Amino acid sequence: MHPKALLDATAELVGLVLKFDHPADAVVSRYFREHRELGPRERATLAETVYNVLRNKLRYDHFAPSGSGPKERRMAILGFHGPRDFLHSALNDTESAWLKACDAVKPADLLERHRHNLPEWLVAPLKAQLGDAFWPLAESLLRPAPLDLRVNALSDKRVDVQKELKLAGIQAAPTAYSPWGLRIEGKPALTRLDAFARGAIEVQDEGSQLLALLLDAKRGEMVVDFCAGAGGKTLAIGASMRSTGRLYAFDVSAHRLDALKPRLARSKLSNVHPAAIAHERDDRVKRLAGKIDRVLVDAPCSGLGTLRRNPDLKWRQSPQSVAELTVKQAAILQSAARLVKSGGRLVYATCSVLPEENEAIAEAFGAANPDFEPQDAGTLLEGLKVQDAAGLCAGGENGMRYLRLWPHRQDTDGFFAAVWKRK
């Protein structure tokens, strides 16, 4: 595609995404469906430019007024993913001179907000938690997330899949903490691989894998993934159960559960039972009260731990939306807890970095439910032979109460998990 035509298309897509009417990935996917003439390289340029703009929005908003032309074009120029000489060939002389001036600005000369590119309401709680480590986090959130795979432990061994990928020209390294994970370089066409077709691999962030590991579901048990969504953790849990027992995948969205069906077919699991529920007090939930060995509540949350891959969330969420989510999280956790039998395990998790969605929910639940004994996530992970388990955790007298993963520390998405055992 001619550089000017590619920049025009990029500017059009940037304008659509910056309306924030829908999630960025949904807007990008719809645009690609409507423009099937775009090849893989063009699609990569458009998508990566959009995410660059979302990650660096405050800085680009600062530079944009000094440029000319429609704002979406100026933002697309600033965030353009590709060689600078290619981009300059699409610009007029005025635009080219402006871009060179913007590129010459040193980050150290910018205001804080133009360096961290986070909404002010989010900055304060992050600085309160992290102190001097705030800036390493902020810098990590301006970079794309790595691509992690989970090897299906039911059918394959990680070392064998690693060799298979190497033969396909894909470099993969074992993940630092998850025993099932491989981190791969680049963005290869995974769906074309035999390993994908036969269910040997699934795309899943290492932090998400650790949540399934922390549940530690055993062969023959009754297990519930209470907010299963598209089923990434469900599949990991089912494999750890060796496809025995009974694993319920509950979600209020039948549409999300539909996305689980082809993944489930590839996985070779026969113990997974997806079920759409109306709400957390659904009759299906009531019938299982007190009968379940292990329950995972990966609660609906702000998603602010996933900003490397979903940077639009920092502009689409707000203190008000977070406050509404915390009410929902507390209600879902309380309802899911009724499923757990005596001696059973309950895990509450989010992909948020905010204490009000994490520690505050866990502590309130613990205070209201004395029949649930808190367990140290770090101790449980040590028992599972996870490397540096203590370094993955925070809180409690020994600093090991909660799983607390950070992009700048573990290079995973930001995750939280609390664990209880029912008396």
C-alpha positions in Angstrom: 0.0 0.0 0.0 1.2 3.5 -0.8 2.6 5.3 2.3 0.0 8.1 2.0 -2.9 5.7 1.6 -1.6 3.7 4.6 -1.4 6.8 6.8 -4.9 7.9 5.8 -6.3 4.5 6.8 -4.3 4.6 10.0 -5.7 8.1 10.8 -9.2 6.9 10.1 -8.8 4.0 12.5 -7.2 6.2 15.2 -10.2 8.5 15.0 -12.6 5.7 15.5 -10.7 4.3 18.5 -10.4 7.7 20.2 -14.1 8.0 20.4 -13.9 5.4 23.2 -17.4 4.1 22.3 -16.2 0.5 22.4 -13.1 -1.5 23.5 -10.1 -0.7 21.2 -9.6 -4.4 20.2 -13.3 -4.6 19.1 -13.0 -1.4 17.0 -9.8 -2.6 15.3 -11.3 -6.1 14.6 -14.4 -4.5 13.0 -12.3 -2.2 10.9 -10.3 -5.1 9.6 -13.5 -7.1 8.8 -14.7 -4.0 6.8 -11.4 -3.6 5.0 -10.4 -7.1 3.9 -8.1 -5.6 1.2 -5.6 -4.9 4.0 -2.7 -7.3 4.1 -0.9 -8.6 7.2 1.7 -5.9 7.2 -0.8 -3.1 6.8 -2.9 -4.6 9.6 0.1 -4.8 11.9 0.9 -1.2 11.2 -2.6 0.0 11.8 -3.1 -2.0 15.0 0.3 -1.1 16.5 -0.1 2.6 15.7 -3.5 2.6 17.5 -2.0 1.0 20.6 1.0 3.4 20.5 -1.5 6.3 20.5 -3.5 4.9 23.4 -0.3 4.2 25.5 1.1 7.7 24.9 -2.1 9.7 24.6 -1.2 12.5 27.0 2.2 13.1 25.4 0.7 13.1 21.9 -2.2 15.3 23.1 0.6 17.7 24.3 2.4 17.7 20.9 -0.7 17.6 18.6 -1.8 21.3 18.9 1.5 22.5 17.3 0.8 20.4 14.2 -1.6 20.9 11.3 -4.5 18.9 9.8 -7.1 16.8 11.5 -6.2 15.7 15.0 -6.6 12.0 14.3 -4.0 12.4 11.5 -1.6 14.2 13.8 -2.0 11.5 16.5 -1.5 8.8 13.9 1.7 10.5 12.7 3.1 10.7 16.2 2.3 7.1 17.0 3.0 5.6 13.6 4.5 2.1 13.9 7.1 1.7 11.2 10.3 3.2 9.8 10.5 6.9 10.0 11.7 7.3 6.4 8.6 5.5 5.2 6.4 7.8 7.3 8.1 10.9 6.2 7.5 9.9 2.5 3.7 10.2 3.4 4.0 13.7 4.9 4.1 17.2 3.4 7.1 19.4 4.3 5.2 21.1 7.2 4.2 17.8 8.8 7.7 16.4 8.3 9.4 19.4 10.0 6.8 19.2 12.9 7.4 15.5 13.4 11.2 16.0 13.6 10.7 18.8 16.2 8.5 16.5 18.3 11.0 13.6 18.0 13.7 15.9 19.2 12.0 16.6 22.5 13.7 14.8 25.4 11.4 12.9 27.8 13.2 14.5 30.8 12.0 17.9 29.6 8.3 16.9 29.7 5.9 17.2 32.6 5.2 14.1 34.7 1.8 13.6 33.1 3.3 13.6 29.6 5.9 11.0 30.7 3.7 8.5 32.6 0.6 8.9 30.3 -1.8 7.8 33.1 -5.0 9.6 34.2 -4.4 11.5 37.4 -7.0 9.5 39.4 -4.9 6.4 38.8 -1.5 8.0 39.6 -2.1 8.6 43.3 -3.0 5.0 44.3 -0.1 3.6 42.3 2.4 6.0 43.9 1.0 5.2 47.3 1.6 1.5 46.7 4.9 1.6 44.9 6.7 4.7 46.0 9.9 5.0 43.9 8.9 2.0 41.9 6.0 3.9 40.3 8.2 5.1 37.4 9.4 1.6 36.5 5.8 0.5 36.4 4.8 3.6 34.3 7.6 2.9 31.8 6.6 -0.8 31.6 3.0 0.1 30.8 4.2 2.1 27.7 5.6 -1.1 26.2 3.7 -4.0 24.6 3.2 -7.1 26.7 5.1 -10.3 25.8 3.3 -13.2 24.2 3.0 -16.2 26.5 1.7 -19.7 25.7 0.4 -22.4 28.0 1.3 -25.9 27.1 -1.6 -28.3 27.6 -0.2 -30.5 30.3 -2.9 -33.2 29.6 -1.4 -34.0 26.2 2.1 -32.5 25.9 5.3 -31.7 27.7 6.7 -28.2 27.6 10.1 -29.2 26.5 8.7 -31.1 23.5 6.5 -28.2 22.4 9.5 -25.9 22.7 11.5 -28.1 20.3 8.5 -28.3 18.0 8.2 -24.5 17.9 11.9 -24.2 17.2 11.5 -26.4 14.1 8.8 -24.0 12.9 11.2 -21.1 13.3 9.7 -19.8 16.5 12.0 -19.1 19.5 10.4 -20.0 22.8 11.7 -19.9 26.3 10.2 -21.4 29.5 8.4 -18.9 31.6 10.1 -17.9 34.9 7.3 -19.0 37.2 4.6 -21.1 35.5 5.5 -24.7 34.9 3.3 -24.7 31.8 4.4 -21.5 30.1 6.5 -20.6 27.1 7.3 -17.0 26.1 7.8 -16.5 22.4 9.5 -13.9 20.3 7.5 -11.8 17.9 3.9 -12.4 16.8 3.9 -15.5 14.6 0.8 -16.9 13.0 0.1 -19.5 15.8 -3.2 -20.7 14.4 -1.4 -22.2 11.4 0.7 -24.4 13.7 -0.1 -28.1 14.3 0.5 -27.5 18.0 -2.3 -25.0 18.0 -4.7 -27.2 15.9 -4.3 -30.2 18.1 -4.7 -28.2 21.4 -1.1 -28.4 22.6 -0.9 -24.7 23.1 -3.1 -21.8 24.1 -2.3 -18.1 24.3 -2.4 -17.2 28.0 -0.4 -14.7 30.1 1.9 -16.3 32.6 0.1 -14.5 35.5 -3.2 -16.0 34.4 -1.6 -19.4 34.4 -0.4 -18.9 38.0 -4.0 -18.2 39.1 -5.0 -21.6 37.8 -2.0 -23.2 39.4 -2.8 -21.6 42.8 -6.3 -23.2 42.7 -4.4 -26.5 42.6 -7.4 -28.6 41.5 -6.9 -32.3 41.9 -8.0 -35.4 40.0 -11.6 -36.4 40.6 -12.6 -33.2 42.4 -15.7 -31.0 41.9 -14.4 -27.6 40.8 -16.1 -24.3 39.7 -14.6 -21.5 37.6 -17.2 -18.9 38.6 -16.5 -16.2 36.1 -15.1 -18.3 33.3 -15.4 -15.9 30.4 -13.7 -17.4 27.3 -12.2 -20.1 29.5 -8.5 -19.6 29.5 -8.2 -20.5 33.2 -10.9 -23.2 32.8 -8.8 -25.1 30.3 -5.7 -24.8 32.5 -7.6 -26.1 35.5 -9.1 -29.0 33.5 -5.7 -30.1 32.3 -4.3 -30.0 35.9 -7.3 -32.3 36.9 -6.2 -34.7 34.1 -9.7 -34.4 32.6 -11.2 -36.2 35.6 -13.8 -35.0 38.1 -16.2 -32.3 37.1 -15.3 -28.7 36.3 -18.1 -26.2 35.9 -17.4 -23.1 33.8 -20.0 -20.5 34.9 -20.5 -17.0 33.4 -23.3 -14.6 33.0 -22.4 -14.1 29.3 -23.4 -16.9 27.0 -21.5 -15.1 24.2 -18.2 -15.3 26.2 -18.8 -19.0 26.9 -19.4 -19.6 23.1 -15.8 -18.5 22.6 -14.8 -21.4 24.9 -16.3 -24.1 22.7 -13.7 -24.3 19.9 -10.9 -24.1 22.5 -12.5 -26.8 24.6 -12.8 -29.1 21.5 -9.1 -28.7 20.8 -8.1 -29.2 24.4 -9.3 -32.9 24.5 -10.8 -32.2 28.0 -14.0 -34.1 28.8 -14.6 -32.9 32.3 -15.6 -29.3 31.5 -19.2 -28.2 31.7 -19.9 -24.7 30.5 -23.1 -23.1 31.9 -24.5 -19.6 31.4 -26.1 -18.3 34.6 -28.4 -15.4 35.0 -26.6 -13.9 38.0 -24.5 -15.0 41.0 -27.6 -16.2 42.8 -28.8 -18.4 39.9 -30.5 -21.7 40.9 -27.7 -23.7 39.3 -25.4 -22.1 41.9 -27.8 -22.8 44.8 -28.0 -26.5 43.9 -24.2 -26.9 44.2 -24.0 -25.1 47.6 -21.5 -26.7 50.0 -20.5 -29.4 47.4 -17.5 -28.0 45.6 -13.9 -28.7 46.4 -12.4 -25.6 44.8 -13.8 -22.4 43.5 -12.0 -19.8 41.5 -13.6 -16.3 41.3 -11.8 -14.4 38.7 -14.0 -11.4 39.2 -15.1 -8.7 36.7 -12.7 -5.9 37.3 -11.2 -2.7 35.9 -8.5 -4.6 34.0 -5.9 -2.0 34.9 -3.3 -4.8 35.3 -3.5 -5.4 31.5 -2.7 -1.9 30.3 0.2 -3.1 28.2 -2.2 -5.1 26.0 -5.4 -3.0 26.7 -4.2 0.6 27.0 -7.6 2.0 26.2 -8.8 0.9 29.7 -7.0 3.7 31.4 -9.1 6.2 29.4 -12.3 4.2 29.6 -12.3 3.4 33.3 -13.0 6.0 36.0 -13.3 6.2 39.8 -17.0 5.8 39.4 -16.8 2.7 37.3 -14.3 1.2 39.8 -16.7 1.9 42.6 -19.5 0.1 40.8 -17.2 -2.8 40.2 -16.2 -3.2 43.8 -19.9 -3.6 44.8 -20.3 -6.3 42.1 -17.0 -8.0 43.2 -18.0 -8.3 46.8 -21.4 -9.7 45.9 -20.0 -12.3 43.5 -17.4 -13.4 46.0 -20.0 -13.8 48.7 -22.3 -15.9 46.5 -19.4 -18.1 45.1 -18.2 -18.8 48.6 -21.5 -20.7 49.3 -20.4 -23.4 46.9 -17.3 -24.3 48.9 -17.6 -27.4 51.0 -15.9 -27.9 54.4 -12.1 -28.1 53.8 -12.5 -26.7 50.3 -10.4 -23.9 48.7 -11.7 -20.5 47.5 -9.6 -18.2 45.4 -10.5 -14.6 44.6 -8.6 -13.0 41.8 -8.5 -9.9 39.6 -6.3 -8.4 36.8 -6.4 -5.1 38.6 -3.7 -3.2 40.5 -6.0 -1.2 42.7 -6.2 -2.0 46.4 -10.0 -1.3 46.5 -10.6 -4.2 44.0 -8.1 -6.4 45.7 -7.0 -6.3 49.4 -10.1 -4.3 50.4 -12.5 -6.9 48.9 -10.5 -9.8 50.5 -10.2 -8.2 53.9 -13.9 -7.3 54.0 -14.9 -10.9 53.0 -12.6 -12.4 55.6 -14.1 -10.2 58.3 -17.6 -11.1 57.3 -16.9 -14.9 56.9 -15.0 -16.3 59.9 -15.6 -19.8 58.6 -13.1 -19.1 55.9 -9.5 -19.2 57.0 -7.0 -17.1 55.0 -4.2 -19.1 53.4 -0.8 -17.7 52.5 -0.6 -17.7 48.7 3.2 -17.6 48.9 3.3 -20.8 51.0 1.0 -22.6 48.7 3.1 -21.6 45.6 6.3 -22.7 47.4 4.6 -26.1 47.9 3.9 -26.1 44.2 7.7 -25.5 43.6 7.1 -22.1 42.0 10.4 -20.2 41.8 10.7 -17.1 44.1 7.2 -17.7 45.3 7.7 -15.2 48.2 8.7 -12.5 45.7 5.4 -12.9 43.9 3.4 -12.0 47.0 2.6 -9.2 49.5 0.6 -8.6 52.6 0.1 -10.4 55.9 2.6 -10.6 58.7 5.1 -12.5 56.6 4.5 -10.7 53.3 3.1 -13.8 51.6 -0.6 -13.5 52.1 -1.7 -12.4 48.6 -0.4 -13.1 45.2 0.6 -9.7 43.7 2.1 -9.6 40.2 3.3 -6.5 38.5 4.4 -5.8 34.9 7.6 -4.1 35.9 8.6 -6.8 38.4 7.5 -10.1 37.0 6.9 -9.0 33.3 3.3 -10.4 33.6 0.0 -8.7 33.6 -0.9 -7.2 36.9 -2.7 -9.8 39.0 -4.0 -10.2 42.5 -5.2 -13.3 44.3 -6.4 -14.2 47.8 -7.0 -17.7 49.1 -9.1 -19.2 51.8 -9.9 -22.6 53.2 -13.4 -23.3 54.6 -13.4 -24.7 58.1 
